[in-house]
């Protein structure tokens, strides 16, 4: 199953958290600073960051950022890829 959040609804990412899902962070406008496993990354418009299952992550700064954060398990991702092939 895939759950898609927006930057507006992902309020749980203001504090560090670890989930056992994969996350694609897509920024459609604005910019944000994310911390992933103690490393800071800046994400800007039209960029994607991949977070693998088990990584601790959160938003450090979020400047009027818009975008999407689909979360999915490895099994659901594998099923999607198999279906596309």
C-alpha positions in Angstrom: 0.0 0.0 0.0 1.2 3.5 -0.8 0.3 6.5 1.4 0.8 9.9 -0.1 1.2 12.9 2.2 1.8 16.5 1.3 4.2 18.8 3.0 1.2 20.5 4.7 -0.1 17.2 6.1 3.3 15.7 7.1 3.4 17.5 10.5 4.9 14.3 12.1 8.1 15.1 10.2 8.9 18.1 12.4 10.6 15.8 14.9 13.0 12.9 14.2 11.3 9.6 13.4 12.2 6.2 12.0 9.7 4.3 9.9 10.1 0.9 8.2 8.9 2.3 4.8 10.5 3.9 1.9 9.8 7.6 1.3 10.2 9.7 -1.9 10.3 13.4 -1.0 9.3 15.4 -4.0 9.5 19.2 -3.8 7.3 21.0 -6.3 8.1 24.5 -5.1 10.0 26.3 -2.3 12.9 24.7 -0.4 13.5 22.7 2.7 16.4 21.4 4.8 16.0 17.7 5.7 18.1 15.8 8.2 18.5 12.1 7.2 20.6 10.0 9.5 22.5 13.1 10.9 23.2 14.5 7.4 21.6 17.7 6.2 20.2 17.9 2.7 18.6 20.9 1.0 15.8 20.0 -1.4 14.6 22.6 -3.9 11.8 22.8 -6.5 11.7 19.8 -8.9 14.1 17.7 -6.8 13.5 14.3 -5.2 15.2 12.7 -2.1 14.9 9.0 -1.4 14.7 7.8 2.2 15.1 4.1 2.8 13.4 2.1 5.4 14.9 2.5 8.9 16.5 5.9 8.3 15.9 8.6 10.9 14.6 11.7 9.2 12.9 15.1 9.8 12.5 18.6 8.4 14.9 21.1 9.9 13.7 24.1 7.9 10.7 24.3 5.6 10.3 27.6 3.6 6.8 27.6 2.0 7.6 24.2 0.5 5.0 22.3 -1.5 5.3 18.8 -2.6 4.5 15.1 -2.0 5.8 12.4 0.2 4.7 8.9 -0.9 5.5 6.2 1.7 5.5 2.6 0.7 6.8 -0.8 1.8 9.4 -2.7 -0.2 6.8 -5.4 -1.1 4.3 -2.8 -2.5 7.1 -1.2 -4.5 8.2 -4.6 -5.9 4.6 -5.4 -6.9 4.3 -2.0 -8.7 7.5 -2.7 -10.6 6.4 -6.2 -11.5 3.0 -4.9 -12.7 4.7 -2.3 -15.0 7.0 -4.9 -16.6 
